[in-house]
Amino acid sequence: MILGSIYINNNAVITHRDSYVLNNLSVISVRRPFLGSAFLLGTAFSGFVCSFSDLLYQNEIITIISISAASMVAGWNVGQLKLLSRDLRGSELSGAIWGSFSDLNLTRTKIVMQLSKIDEGENK
């Protein structure tokens, strides 16, 4: 699942907001921006349950553990694809597409494959 749209043709990457010429892209990265905070939140909730399990009702324990697990799963699955151009280095303009980490990583691989084809001269 990718939020927004992305299309890769022979010479450009077209997103729902911007278009990037492949020759000008310098960095194509996929990150998990919420992973650290999600695991921190999940660990804190789990520690809370361990510390106060004798005072909590069964349904409260189940709810807190469920929230803890859901935050960790969400932090693991949510990803961000960033497209940085040589021309825009140092500016705030960089393409960011959100979605599941696995789908974005496949898209990153397709972009890199297209870049390597251009470098080999197949699309000129």
Buried (B, 14 or more C-beta within 10 A) or exposed (E): EBEEEBEBEEEBBEBEEBEBEBEEBEEBEBBBBBBEEBBEBBEEBBEBBEEEEEEBEEEEBEBBBEBBEBBBEBBBBBBBBBBBBEEBEEEEEBBBBBBBBEBBBEBBEBBEEBBEBBEEEEEE
